[in-house]
Every structure is written in C-alpha cells, then in structure tokens.
C-alpha cells in the first residue's frame, strides 16, 4: 500500500491497514492464544454465546433463566391479573347459558336432543361441564399463581412503607400545587410543635426534620388494595377446597316414600376428589306431601306462590323423627349436609293387569315436566307379563300427564295450568321386548320401542286413550288392562356437602371492603416549615401533596393553616407595595379556593 492510498484515511485506518498487510506473519510474533469473545445472539437473554459445549451450555442456562424471569414478571403483573380475572368471568358465561351435566343432567340431555348440530362442538369444547373443563381450570390456576405473585412482593413493599419515616420537606414548598405562607411573631420551635400536635390530631404520622415537620397519611389505601388481592386469593382457595371436598347427589322421591343418606339411595351422586361414601352424614327423611299453590290470574298466572315439601327427618337409624319443611332457598341442614328442594311434579298411580288377570305392576310412576304448566311425559313398564294365550311378553306404555287438560290442533294434548284442575292421562300401549334383559343400563323415563309393537284398535288405528282418574284402558285381544287409580306428587332434592362457603363469604366481604378503601382513601403528605426571616419574624410555609389530584388535600391544608394561625397569628402587611405579593401567596383561609 502506498502513502497515496492512506493519505486521506483516518488515523486508525493506517494501523488497520498495516495489521492487514502483516496477516499471519504478524500473528507469529506472539505466542499468546487468540481470544474468541463469542457470538452475540440478537434478542437473547443469554447474552454472548461463547464457542464450545461449555459456552453453549452456559448460554442455554442464561436463556432459560431469562425467559423464566420474563414470564414470571408478566404473569405476576397487575395487567395480566386483570386480564385473567376478566377471562375467568367470561369463561363462566357458558356455564349459565348451556345446561350443565353436573347440575341438571336431564336438562342437558334435552338440550343435546334439541340441538344435534351444536352438541358435538359443545362436547369438544367442554361446554356441558364448563367448571371442570381443561381451559377453565387453566385460567383458574394461572389467576391463582398471578395473584400469589402479586401479593407477596406487594406485602413486603407495604411493610417497608409502614416502617419508613415520612420524607423530608422539599426545598421550595411554594412550588407544590397546594401551599400557603405567612409571617408571624411566634418562635419557629413553637410553630413546629403546634403543627406536629395538629397533624397528630388528624392521625398523620409525623417527624421533625431540621426546620420542618414532615407528615404522611392514607396508608389504608394501599392496605385496602392489598386486602382486595388477598381476598380474591382467599376466594379462589375457598372455591378450590370446596371443589375437592364437596359432594352432590340427586334423588326423586314420591309422596309417601323415604330416603336414607347412603350411596345406593341416590339417583346420581358426584363426589369430590377427597370425598367418598364413608364421609356421608347419617340422616334420612320421608316426604309426607307437597304443598303448591299458583297465581290464578294476571300476568304472573301459573307462577308458584307456595312451593313446600313437608317431611319428617331423623339423624340416626331408629331415632326420633322431627317434622320439618323444605322450601326453595330454605334447605334442610343436617350436620355438614344441606338438602335443597329442586323440582316438583306428578306421579300417576296405575294398576296394570296381564292377559291372565294378574297384577303385574301397581304404584305411582313419576312423569317429568316439559313446561311450566306441568305438561309431563313418562313411561310405564311391566316386565313379567303373560298375554291372553299365556305367552311371556312385556308391556310398555308411553304418554303424557296433564294436570289441567286441553287439546288443540297445534299443540295436541297439553296442560294450561300447573294445578290439578282437570287431570288427564294420555297413553299409547306397546308389547314385546323392552330390552331390560340385555344387561345394559336403561333410562327409566324412556321407552325403547325397537323390539316392540304398538297395539292397534279394531279399526286398525294406533291404540291411544285419554284417561281420567278411575278410568281403565283395555288392551286388544284380552291382553289385559291399565287402570288410572289416582295421582301422587313427587319432589326432587339435591343433597349437598359443601365446605369453604363461610370462607368464601368472608373473602367476598373483605374484597368489597378493600376495594372501597382503595378507591376512596387518598395517600397524602403535608409539610410545615418555620424559619426566622431577615427581619426577625418567623416565616411559616405549608404545602401538601396527594397521589391523585383532588381538592381534599387543599381543604385539609386550609383547615390545618386555620388551626396554626391560633398559635402563630399572621402579621399584618405594613407595606402597601406588598399587596400584589400577598395575592400571589394567599392567606390560609383562602387556600382552599386557590387550590
């Protein structure tokens, strides 16, 4: 390279060019190993990645640790906690719109039958079991972790704030938004002592630093904020514990029948993770009757006015029976269990005879309501039957029960009122194989007619009849009969063992109280300075500062200034030229208006 090539280059360029000319020859002048500083990876938490397995391992460790810290900071931030809380509220909406299998399985089955297109999608999304679905549990657990991560550092920070002393007064108090100043003949120490007494009387935490009193108040704001987060955390724990140790079971009981709290007596039973049959409380009850009355006129016609199950219950086998009632939102409480009244309906009492004149079935059969007027559907099954020729068969009857019968072309048979004003039982009859001998479970409220034939009348039409209490349906060919003997009522009950409800209530009340405190209590500081002026008078300065802009700090500062003027009355302004200066620094009684 010639001098001409490097004449216009910067000073370091010649050295770089010389090193390039030396190349490998220059490197041989030293025996020191060549240092490789590694490779910086853009967007990496691991920093510089040095060569070799050790460098790669160290970089990977730093990378994993960096991402873990970043994820934890994001998860425990207030923004993410609020987002998760909103998502949890949003996730609970399908649980109130879509029938839940755990709450009412029959209603869920009816929904599935009526919405065959949506049902497969809802089942894949877990919308029939929202509160036990994977996605709802994931949001719940993330919110739990997020709140825990928020509470711990905030608690330590709050403890530090409680232990800290009020900060010293700023150098120039008159630059603060709310301030006041005046001159007095009182001694500075007397002014500071009077200011400290007045501030303590207002429950300020105070200390004297040099020529000023520093004070602070409003710690309950942060305490309320912290209490709100702890209460939410407690609410989540209560729900979690309640889900692990809860148990729910349903039972339909016909008037005159009883129930013992054992696993075999339930129609359905859903225990929690840590709850089993051995934990069931010992009690039982008998349904003596059901009292129901309904509005007879007006826009609320058909609405229940009285809805009460009359029972006798006992708490030990063979023990004394106690008369009681169960109403909606007024459960029966026995030990740690509560018995809730869920529903009500009618059970027609029938007697079925076969072709040989034998009684093959007798008793009440619960029919399930389809609408608010108690139009109810049900089936009657008779297994050990012989027809008129002595051949073994089975009978099945399917139909509707209407407490107040009506018939029209659009709706067919239906009820117009839920009370027993004009009860009618509408039935069609089948014979054949009910499918109960296959060993497979079968719904007692549904009739499997795949292997059955429907009875027909003499005219070849399907046999269907409308029966009033006391009427009899005769089967064709002398195969027997069905007699509608009367009507009994039934009620469905839910026996619930739920722990943590008390803690959940306490947490909810604490959350509301904490939220109110964080919204309405203000954190604020007030300083009072008293110094000797050049003319020998004491100059008093007051200033206040709040965490949020509010007139409250100005009002509080004005009241404090009014109290201090008793101990330190302001001097009159002797110089008329000082009037403009006085308008810029208002007297204490004008401070609230100026702020």
C-alpha positions in Angstrom: 0.0 0.0 0.0 1.4 3.4 -1.0 1.3 6.6 1.0 -1.1 7.9 -1.6 -3.6 5.3 -0.6 -3.6 6.2 3.1 -3.2 10.0 2.9 -6.9 10.8 3.3 -7.7 7.9 5.7 -8.5 8.5 9.4 -5.7 7.9 11.9 -6.7 4.4 12.9 -7.0 3.3 9.3 -3.3 3.1 8.7 -2.8 0.8 11.7 -5.6 -1.4 10.5 -4.1 -1.5 7.0 -0.7 -2.3 8.5 -2.1 -5.2 10.5 -3.9 -6.5 7.4 -0.6 -6.4 5.5 1.2 -8.4 8.2 -1.6 -11.0 8.2 -0.5 -14.4 9.6 3.2 -13.3 9.7 2.3 -10.7 12.3 0.4 -13.2 14.3 3.5 -15.3 14.7 5.2 -12.5 16.6 3.3 -13.6 19.7 2.7 -17.0 21.3 -0.4 -15.8 23.2 -3.6 -17.8 22.3 -6.1 -16.0 20.1 -9.1 -14.8 22.2 -12.6 -15.5 20.8 -15.1 -13.3 22.6 -18.0 -15.4 21.2 -21.1 -14.5 19.2 -23.8 -12.2 20.4 -27.3 -13.6 19.7 -29.8 -10.8 18.9 -32.9 -10.9 21.1 -31.4 -13.3 23.5 -31.5 -13.3 27.3 -28.3 -15.4 27.3 -26.0 -12.6 26.1 -22.9 -13.6 24.3 -22.7 -17.3 23.3 -19.1 -18.5 23.6 -17.9 -21.4 21.4 -17.7 -24.9 22.6 -20.1 -27.1 24.6 -19.4 -25.3 27.9 -20.3 -21.9 26.2 -23.4 -23.4 24.7 -24.5 -24.9 28.0 -23.9 -21.6 29.9 -25.8 -19.6 27.2 -28.7 -22.1 27.3 -28.9 -21.8 31.1 -28.9 -18.0 30.9 -31.5 -18.1 28.2 -33.8 -20.4 30.1 -33.4 -18.4 33.2 -34.1 -15.1 31.4 -37.2 -16.4 29.8 -38.4 -17.8 33.1 -37.9 -14.4 34.8 -39.6 -12.6 32.0 -42.6 -15.0 32.1 -42.9 -14.7 35.8 -42.8 -10.9 35.7 -45.5 -10.9 33.0 -47.7 -13.4 34.9 -47.5 -11.5 38.2 -48.1 -8.1 36.7 -51.3 -6.3 37.5 -52.3 -6.1 33.9 -52.2 -9.8 33.4 -54.0 -10.5 36.6 -56.9 -8.2 35.5 -56.9 -9.9 32.1 -57.1 -13.3 33.7 -59.9 -12.1 36.0 -61.8 -10.9 33.0 -61.2 -14.2 31.2 -62.5 -16.1 34.2 -65.7 -14.1 34.3 -66.1 -14.5 30.5 -65.4 -18.3 30.8 -68.2 -18.6 33.4 -70.8 -17.2 30.9 -71.3 -20.5 29.0 -71.9 -22.2 32.4 -75.0 -20.1 32.8 -76.3 -20.3 29.2 -75.6 -24.0 28.4 -77.2 -26.7 30.7 -74.5 -28.3 32.9 -74.5 -32.1 33.2 -73.3 -31.7 36.8 -76.3 -29.5 37.7 -79.2 -31.0 35.7 -78.4 -34.0 33.6 -81.9 -34.4 32.3 -82.0 -30.8 31.1 -78.6 -31.3 29.5 -79.9 -34.4 27.7 -82.9 -32.5 26.4 -80.7 -29.7 25.1 -78.5 -32.2 23.3 -81.5 -33.9 21.7 -82.9 -30.5 20.5 -79.5 -29.2 19.2 -77.9 -32.1 17.3 -75.7 -29.8 15.2 -74.2 -27.8 18.1 -73.9 -30.7 20.5 -70.7 -32.3 19.1 -69.0 -28.9 19.1 -70.1 -28.1 22.6 -68.9 -31.5 23.8 -65.5 -31.0 22.3 -65.2 -27.6 23.9 -66.5 -29.0 27.3 -69.4 -26.5 27.5 -71.6 -29.1 29.2 -69.0 -29.3 32.0 -67.6 -25.8 32.0 -66.3 -25.6 35.5 -64.4 -28.9 35.3 -63.0 -28.3 31.7 -59.3 -28.0 31.0 -59.5 -24.4 29.7 -61.5 -23.2 32.7 -59.1 -24.9 35.1 -56.1 -23.4 33.2 -57.4 -19.9 33.6 -58.2 -20.6 37.3 -54.7 -21.9 38.1 -53.0 -19.0 36.2 -55.1 -16.5 38.1 -54.2 -18.2 41.3 -50.5 -18.1 40.6 -50.7 -14.5 39.3 -52.4 -13.3 42.5 -49.9 -15.1 44.6 -47.1 -13.5 42.7 -48.7 -10.1 43.2 -49.4 -10.4 46.8 -46.0 -11.5 48.2 -43.9 -8.6 46.8 -46.7 -6.0 47.5 -46.9 -7.2 51.1 -43.2 -6.7 51.6 -43.3 -3.3 50.0 -46.2 -2.3 52.2 -44.4 -3.4 55.3 -41.4 -1.3 54.2 -43.7 1.7 53.7 -45.2 1.3 57.2 -41.7 1.1 58.7 -40.4 4.1 56.7 -40.5 7.6 58.1 -42.2 10.5 56.3 -39.9 12.0 53.7 -38.2 15.3 54.5 -39.7 18.6 53.2 -38.8 19.7 49.7 -36.5 22.8 49.4 -39.2 25.0 47.9 -42.6 24.3 49.3 -44.3 27.1 47.4 -43.8 25.2 44.1 -46.2 22.4 45.2 -49.8 22.7 43.8 -51.3 23.3 47.3 -49.4 25.7 49.6 -49.7 28.6 52.0 -47.3 31.0 53.7 -47.4 33.8 56.2 -45.2 35.7 58.7 -45.7 35.5 62.5 -44.1 36.6 65.7 -44.2 33.1 67.2 -41.0 31.2 67.7 -40.1 28.6 65.0 -39.9 25.8 67.5 -43.3 26.7 68.9 -44.8 26.7 65.4 -43.3 23.3 64.6 -44.6 21.9 67.9 -48.1 23.2 67.3 -48.0 21.9 63.7 -46.9 18.4 65.0 -49.8 18.4 67.5 -52.3 19.4 65.0 -51.2 16.8 62.4 -51.1 14.0 65.0 -54.7 15.1 66.0 -55.6 14.4 62.4 -53.9 10.9 62.6 -50.9 11.9 60.5 -47.7 10.1 61.1 -45.1 12.9 61.8 -41.5 13.7 62.4 -39.5 16.9 62.7 -36.5 17.2 60.4 -34.5 20.3 60.8 -36.8 23.3 60.4 -39.8 21.4 59.1 -42.4 18.9 60.2 -43.0 16.0 57.7 -46.2 14.1 57.9 -48.0 11.3 56.0 -51.4 9.7 56.0 -53.6 7.4 53.9 -51.8 4.1 54.3 -55.2 2.4 54.4 -55.4 2.9 50.7 -52.6 0.5 50.0 -53.9 -1.7 52.8 -57.3 -1.9 51.1 -55.6 -2.6 47.8 -53.6 -5.4 49.4 -56.7 -6.7 51.2 -58.6 -6.8 47.9 -55.9 -9.0 46.3 -55.7 -11.3 49.4 -59.5 -11.6 49.5 -59.5 -12.6 45.8 -56.8 -15.1 46.6 -58.8 -16.4 49.5 -61.9 -16.7 47.3 -60.0 -18.8 44.8 -58.7 -21.1 47.6 -62.2 -21.4 49.0 -63.6 -22.5 45.7 -60.7 -24.9 45.2 -61.1 -26.5 48.6 -64.9 -26.6 48.1 -64.4 -28.4 44.8 -62.0 -31.0 46.3 -64.1 -31.9 49.3 -67.6 -31.3 48.0 -70.2 -34.0 47.2 -73.6 -33.6 45.5 -76.3 -36.1 44.9 -79.9 -36.0 43.5 -82.9 -38.0 44.5 -86.5 -38.0 43.2 -88.9 -39.0 46.0 -92.6 -39.8 45.5 -95.1 -38.8 48.2 -95.1 -41.3 51.0 -91.6 -42.7 50.2 -88.4 -42.1 52.2 -84.7 -41.6 51.7 -81.6 -42.6 53.7 -78.3 -40.9 53.0 -76.4 -43.8 51.6 -74.8 -44.2 48.3 -77.2 -46.8 46.9 -80.2 -44.5 47.6 -79.1 -41.7 45.2 -80.3 -41.4 41.6 -77.0 -39.7 40.8 -74.0 -39.0 43.0 -70.9 -36.8 42.2 -68.3 -36.9 44.9 -65.3 -34.6 45.1 -61.7 -35.7 44.8 -61.2 -36.2 48.5 -64.8 -37.2 49.4 -66.1 -40.7 49.4 -69.1 -42.7 50.6 -67.7 -43.1 54.1 -67.9 -39.4 54.6 -71.7 -39.2 54.1 -73.6 -37.8 57.1 -76.1 -40.2 58.8 -79.6 -39.0 58.3 -82.8 -39.7 56.3 -86.2 -38.2 55.7 -89.7 -39.1 54.4 -91.8 -37.0 52.0 -95.2 -36.7 53.6 -96.6 -34.4 50.9 -96.1 -31.4 48.8 -97.9 -28.1 49.1 -98.0 -26.0 45.9 -100.3 -23.0 45.0 -100.2 -20.9 41.9 -101.3 -17.4 40.8 -104.7 -17.8 39.2 -104.9 -14.5 37.2 -102.8 -11.6 36.0 -99.5 -11.6 34.1 -98.0 -13.9 36.7 -100.7 -16.6 36.1 -99.2 -20.1 36.8 -96.3 -18.7 38.9 -95.8 -20.7 42.1 -96.9 -18.9 45.3 -96.3 -21.7 47.7 -93.7 -24.4 47.0 -93.0 -26.5 50.0 -92.1 -30.1 50.7 -93.5 -31.4 54.1 -91.1 -34.0 55.6 -90.2 -36.0 58.7 -86.4 -36.5 59.2 -84.1 -38.4 61.5 -80.4 -38.2 62.3 -79.8 -41.8 63.4 -81.4 -45.2 62.5 -84.4 -45.7 64.6 -84.0 -42.3 66.1 -86.6 -39.7 66.9 -88.3 -38.2 63.8 -88.7 -34.4 63.5 -91.3 -32.7 61.4 -90.0 -30.0 59.1 -90.3 -28.4 55.7 -88.0 -27.7 52.8 -88.6 -24.8 50.5 -86.7 -23.1 47.7 -83.7 -21.3 49.2 -84.6 -22.8 52.6 -82.8 -26.1 52.8 -82.8 -28.7 55.5 -79.4 -28.6 57.3 -78.2 -31.8 58.9 -74.6 -31.8 60.2 -72.5 -30.7 57.2 -75.1 -31.6 54.6 -77.8 -29.4 53.1 -80.9 -30.8 51.4 -82.3 -28.4 48.7 -85.7 -28.6 47.0 -85.0 -28.6 43.3 -88.3 -29.6 41.5 -91.8 -30.9 41.7 -94.2 -32.9 39.6 -96.9 -35.5 39.5 -96.9 -39.3 39.6 -100.0 -41.1 38.2 -100.9 -44.2 40.2 -101.7 -47.1 37.9 -102.5 -50.8 38.0 -101.5 -53.0 35.1 -103.0 -56.5 34.7 -101.9 -59.0 32.1 -104.0 -61.4 29.9 -104.3 -63.9 32.8 -105.7 -61.3 35.1 -102.6 -61.0 37.2 -101.5 -57.6 38.6 -98.0 -57.2 37.0 -97.5 -53.6 38.1 -99.1 -51.3 40.6 -98.0 -48.0 42.0 -97.1 -44.4 41.2 -95.0 -43.5 38.1 -93.2 -40.1 38.1 -93.8 -38.1 34.9 -91.2 -35.4 34.1 -92.5 -31.8 33.3 -91.9 -30.4 29.9 -93.2 -26.9 30.5 -94.2 -24.5 33.3 -97.8 -25.8 33.2 -96.6 -29.3 34.2 -97.3 -31.0 30.9 -95.4 -34.1 31.8 -94.0 -37.1 29.8 -93.4 -40.6 31.2 -93.4 -44.3 30.6 -94.8 -47.3 32.4 -93.0 -50.7 32.1 -94.3 -54.1 33.1 -91.8 -57.0 32.7 -93.2 -60.3 33.9 -96.3 -60.4 31.7 -98.3 -63.2 30.0 -100.8 -62.3 27.3 -104.2 -63.9 26.7 -102.6 -67.0 25.3 -100.2 -67.4 28.2 -97.1 -66.4 26.2 -94.4 -64.4 28.0 -94.1 -60.8 26.9 -93.6 -57.3 28.2 -95.8 -54.2 28.2 -94.8 -50.6 27.8 -97.0 -47.5 28.0 -95.9 -44.1 26.8 -97.7 -40.8 27.1 -98.4 -37.5 28.7 -100.0 -36.4 32.0 -101.7 -33.0 32.0 -102.9 -31.6 35.4 -105.3 -29.2 33.5 -106.1 -30.9 30.2 -106.5 -29.0 26.9 -106.5 -30.2 23.3 -106.0 -28.2 20.1 -104.7 -28.9 16.6 -101.4 -27.0 17.0 -100.1 -28.3 20.4 -102.1 -31.5 20.8 -102.7 -32.6 24.4 -101.2 -30.2 26.8 -101.8 -28.5 30.2 -102.9 -25.0 30.6 -102.3 -24.7 34.4 -100.0 -26.5 36.8 -102.6 -27.3 39.4 -104.8 -30.5 39.3 -107.9 -28.8 37.9 -108.7 -31.4 35.2 -106.1 -34.2 35.3 -105.9 -36.5 32.2 -103.5 -39.3 31.4 -102.9 -39.8 27.7 -101.3 -43.2 26.8 -100.3 -45.4 23.9 -99.5 -49.1 24.6 -96.8 -51.5 23.3 -95.9 -55.1 23.7 -92.8 -57.1 23.0 -89.2 -56.8 24.4 -88.4 -53.8 26.5 -84.7 -54.5 26.3 -84.2 -54.7 30.0 -83.0 -58.3 29.9 -79.9 -57.4 27.8 -78.0 -56.4 31.0 -77.4 -52.8 29.7 -78.4 -49.8 31.8 -81.7 -48.2 30.7 -83.3 -44.9 31.4 -86.4 -45.4 33.4 -88.0 -42.3 31.8 -87.6 -43.6 28.2 -89.1 -46.4 26.3 -87.0 -48.4 23.8 -89.5 -49.5 21.1 -87.0 -51.1 18.7 -88.3 -54.6 19.6 -91.8 -53.7 20.5 -95.1 -53.4 18.6 -97.7 -50.9 19.1 -101.3 -52.0 20.0 -103.9 -51.1 17.5 -107.6 -50.9 17.9 -110.4 -52.8 16.0 -110.3 -50.1 13.3 -106.6 -50.7 12.7 -105.7 -47.3 14.2 -103.0 -46.9 16.8 -104.5 -47.5 20.3 -104.4 -44.3 22.2 -106.7 -43.3 25.0 -107.3 -40.3 27.4 -107.9 -41.5 31.0 -109.4 -39.7 33.9 -108.8 -40.9 37.4 -110.7 -44.2 37.8 -110.8 -45.0 34.0 -109.4 -48.2 32.5 -107.6 -48.8 29.2 -108.4 -52.3 27.9 -105.8 -53.9 25.7 -106.9 -55.5 22.5 -107.4 -59.3 22.3 -107.9 -59.7 26.0 -104.2 -59.0 26.8 -105.1 -57.1 30.0 -105.7 -53.6 31.1 -104.3 -50.4 32.7 -106.3 -48.6 35.3 -105.7 -45.0 36.3 -106.1 -45.1 40.1 -105.1 -41.7 41.2 -102.3 -39.1 41.5 -99.5 -38.5 43.9 -96.9 -35.7 43.9 -93.1 -36.1 43.8 -90.2 -33.8 44.5 -86.6 -33.8 43.6 -83.9 -33.0 46.2 -80.2 -32.2 46.0 -78.1 -33.3 49.0 -75.0 -31.1 49.0 -71.9 -31.3 51.2 -70.0 -28.1 50.5 -67.1 -26.8 52.5 -65.5 -23.4 52.3 -68.7 -21.4 51.8 -68.1 -19.5 55.0 -64.5 -18.6 54.0 -65.8 -17.6 50.5 -68.4 -15.3 52.1 -65.7 -13.7 54.3 -63.4 -13.3 51.4 -66.1 -11.7 49.3 -66.9 -9.1 52.0 -63.2 -8.4 52.5 -62.8 -7.9 48.8 -65.6 -5.3 48.7 -64.3 -3.5 51.8 -60.7 -3.5 50.4 -61.9 -2.2 47.0 -63.8 0.6 48.7 -60.8 1.6 50.8 -58.5 1.6 47.7 -61.0 3.8 45.8 -62.0 6.4 48.5 -58.9 6.7 50.7 -56.2 9.0 49.5 -52.5 8.8 50.2 -51.2 12.3 51.1 -48.3 14.2 52.7 -48.1 17.6 54.4 -45.0 19.6 55.4 -44.8 22.6 57.7 -41.7 24.7 57.7 -40.9 27.6 60.2 -37.7 29.6 59.8 -36.5 33.0 61.1 -36.6 35.7 58.4 -34.2 38.5 57.9 -36.5 41.0 59.7 -36.7 38.8 62.7 -40.2 37.5 62.0 -40.9 33.8 61.6 -41.9 32.7 58.1 -44.4 29.8 58.1 -44.8 27.7 55.0 -47.3 24.8 54.5 -47.6 22.6 51.5 -49.4 19.3 50.7 -49.1 16.7 48.0 -51.5 13.9 47.2 -51.1 10.8 44.9 -54.1 11.9 42.9 -55.3 15.4 42.0 -58.1 16.2 44.4 -59.5 19.2 46.3 -59.3 17.2 49.5 -55.6 17.9 50.1 -56.2 21.6 49.7 -59.2 21.6 52.1 -57.1 19.7 54.6 -54.2 22.1 54.2 -56.6 25.1 54.7 -58.0 23.6 57.9 -54.5 22.9 59.2 -53.5 26.5 58.4 -56.5 27.8 60.2 -55.6 25.9 63.3 -52.0 27.1 63.2 -52.9 30.7 63.0 -54.2 30.4 66.5 -50.7 29.5 67.8 -49.0 31.6 65.1 -51.2 34.6 64.1 -50.1 36.2 60.9 -48.6 39.7 61.0 -50.4 42.5 59.2 -48.8 43.7 55.9 -47.5 47.2 56.7 -46.1 48.0 53.3 -48.8 48.7 50.7 -46.4 47.6 48.0 -46.6 44.1 49.4 -50.3 43.7 48.4 -49.5 42.1 45.0 -47.2 39.7 46.7 -49.9 38.8 49.1 -52.3 38.0 46.2 -49.8 35.5 44.8 -49.4 33.8 48.2 -53.0 33.6 49.6 -53.7 33.7 53.3 -54.6 30.4 55.0 -58.4 31.0 54.9 -58.1 31.5 51.1 -56.0 28.4 50.4 -58.9 26.0 49.7 -60.3 28.3 47.0 -56.9 28.8 45.4 -56.2 25.1 45.2 
